[in-house]
Amino acid sequence: MNNQHPHHPHDPNQPTWPPEGYGPPPQPPKKTSVGKIVGLGCAGVIGLVVLIGVIGLAVGGDGDKDDTTKSSAPPTVPDTGRTADDLPEQDAKSKQAVTLKARTTAFSKSILATDGDYTSVLVTITNNGDKPLDVNPLYFTVTDSNGTKHTTELAVDEKQIATVELAPGENISGTVTGKNTFAPKYVTYTDGFLGDSYRADVS
């Protein structure tokens, strides 16, 4: 008696396990936590906002610094190195171009003087300007203590001031004479009749 198990032929209609030609079954995919993804996304957005804010502050800070420097710096005066606040105030009254002095003197009658009384004043005039100055006896008048103005009587006094042209820095002295006797108060010189006038009290 044969004890060997009889050989059963394979039935093609019966499935085999595991099926032939297939490996172990695939593992299911791992699930990613939705909360973790949302958390990482929010953190990235917050970090980006903070970074933009820091850059904006840095740029804005530099601009404010530049504006403050420009507005607070005092203006400088060219070629001096000093600011406008350091300069002294300019004198509103400039140096006079003419210096005039006057004092009483005795009348020295010339041969051309007619009968009558005269009053003379000795004047000294100096050219302080940078241009020639014309001097003429007719450019002078004498005002008395009553306010009356006396014009010059020509050639009646031997010491009459001459008609000259004074160069810058030059001066000349001579008398200016008015008709009648009076108390002279001040002398006025007018440069060319219509020019600037200069006055000197009689001492």
C-alpha positions, 0 to 999 in steps of 0.5 A: 500500500502506497502511503504517499499522498496522492498528487493533486493537480493545481486547479487553475480556478482556485486562487493562491495566497499570496498570488503569484507574481505579487509581493507583500501588500503596500503600506497605507500612506502616512497622513500629515497633520493639518494643524501642523501645516497651518501652524507652519504657514502662520509662522512664516507669514508672521516672520515675513511681516516682521522682516518687512517692518524692520526694513521699513524702520531702518529706511525711515530712520535714515531719512529722518536723520538726513532731514534733521541734519539739513534743517538744523545746520546753520547757513555758512558764509562763503569764503569765511568758514563762519555762519551768518549768526557769527557775523557782526552787524554792519554799520548803517552809517558809512564813512562821509566822503567830506569832512568840514570844519568851521570856526570864527575869524576876523574879516580881512577886507580886500581892495574889492570890498565895498563899504559896509559890514561883513562877517567871515568864517574860516572853513577847512574841507577835506576830501575823504572819498576816492574821487576828485572834489570840486571846491568853490566859494559859491558852494558854501553858505553861512547860517546865523543864530537866528536861522538866516542863511547868508550866501558868499560875498566873492573877493571881499575877504583877502583869505577867501577859500580858493576854487580848486579840485581836491584829490582824494586825501587833500584838504584846503582852508579859507574864509567864507564871508557873508554880508552884514554883521551876524553871529554865525551858527553853522556852515553848509557845503554842497557838492556842486550845488545839487550834490550831497550837503555837509554841515559843520557847526562854527566853533 
